[in-house]
């Protein structure tokens, strides 16, 4: 999923995507450690996807509140 597609998602959907990406990363680490996986480039891709999602979530946290709403 590219960044444009991620930006179109709702914040809750992004959190679900982040959770799934973290679980996938953990599974890949176990597979790599156990010798079941040799393709280390997938680990790098997963780390970058997690970073993208976290960046988008942080951007949304820092956005100013809409007019008339107080936090």
LUMVEX-504742 format. One record per residue (C-alpha): x, y, z. Coordinates in Angstrom, 1 decimal. Layout:
<recs>
+--------+--------+--------+
|     px |     py |     pz |
+--------+--------+--------+
|      X |      Y |      Z |
...
+--------+--------+--------+
</recs>
This chain:
<recs>
+--------+--------+--------+
|     px |     py |     pz |
+--------+--------+--------+
|    0.0 |    0.0 |    0.0 |
|    1.5 |    3.3 |   -1.0 |
|    1.3 |    6.6 |    0.9 |
|   -1.6 |    8.1 |   -1.1 |
|   -3.7 |    5.1 |   -0.3 |
|   -2.7 |    5.3 |    3.4 |
|   -3.7 |    9.0 |    3.6 |
|   -7.2 |    8.1 |    2.3 |
|   -7.7 |    5.8 |    5.3 |
|   -9.4 |    6.8 |    8.5 |
|   -7.3 |    7.1 |   11.7 |
|   -8.8 |    4.0 |   13.2 |
|   -8.1 |    2.0 |   10.0 |
|   -4.5 |    3.3 |   10.1 |
|   -4.2 |    2.0 |   13.7 |
|   -5.4 |   -1.4 |   12.5 |
|   -2.9 |   -1.4 |    9.6 |
|   -0.1 |   -0.5 |   12.1 |
|   -1.1 |   -3.4 |   14.4 |
|   -1.1 |   -5.8 |   11.4 |
|    2.2 |   -4.5 |   10.2 |
|    3.8 |   -4.9 |   13.6 |
|    2.5 |   -8.5 |   13.9 |
|    3.8 |   -9.3 |   10.4 |
|    7.3 |   -7.8 |   11.3 |
|    7.4 |  -10.0 |   14.5 |
|    6.5 |  -13.1 |   12.5 |
|    9.2 |  -12.4 |    9.9 |
|   11.8 |  -11.9 |   12.6 |
|   10.9 |  -15.3 |   14.1 |
|   11.0 |  -16.9 |   10.7 |
|   14.4 |  -15.3 |    9.9 |
|   15.8 |  -16.4 |   13.3 |
|   14.6 |  -20.0 |   12.8 |
|   16.1 |  -20.2 |    9.4 |
|   12.7 |  -20.5 |    7.6 |
|   13.2 |  -17.2 |    5.7 |
|   16.2 |  -16.0 |    3.8 |
|   14.8 |  -12.9 |    2.2 |
|   15.9 |  -10.1 |    4.5 |
|   14.6 |   -7.4 |    2.2 |
|   11.1 |   -8.1 |    3.4 |
|   12.1 |   -7.0 |    6.9 |
|   13.3 |   -3.7 |    5.5 |
|   10.0 |   -3.2 |    3.6 |
|    8.0 |   -4.0 |    6.7 |
|   10.0 |   -1.5 |    8.9 |
|    9.4 |    1.2 |    6.3 |
|    5.7 |    0.6 |    6.2 |
|    5.5 |    0.8 |    9.9 |
|    7.4 |    4.1 |    9.8 |
|    5.1 |    5.5 |    7.1 |
|    2.0 |    4.6 |    9.2 |
|    3.4 |    6.1 |   12.3 |
|    4.3 |    9.2 |   10.5 |
|    0.8 |    9.6 |    9.1 |
|   -0.7 |    9.1 |   12.6 |
|    1.7 |   11.6 |   14.1 |
|    0.8 |   14.2 |   11.4 |
|   -2.9 |   13.7 |   12.3 |
|   -2.1 |   14.2 |   15.9 |
|   -0.4 |   17.5 |   15.2 |
|   -3.2 |   18.9 |   12.9 |
|   -4.9 |   21.9 |   14.4 |
|   -8.4 |   21.3 |   15.8 |
|  -11.3 |   22.4 |   13.6 |
|  -12.8 |   25.8 |   14.3 |
|  -15.3 |   25.8 |   17.2 |
|  -13.9 |   22.7 |   18.8 |
|  -11.7 |   22.9 |   21.9 |
|   -9.6 |   20.1 |   23.2 |
+--------+--------+--------+
</recs>
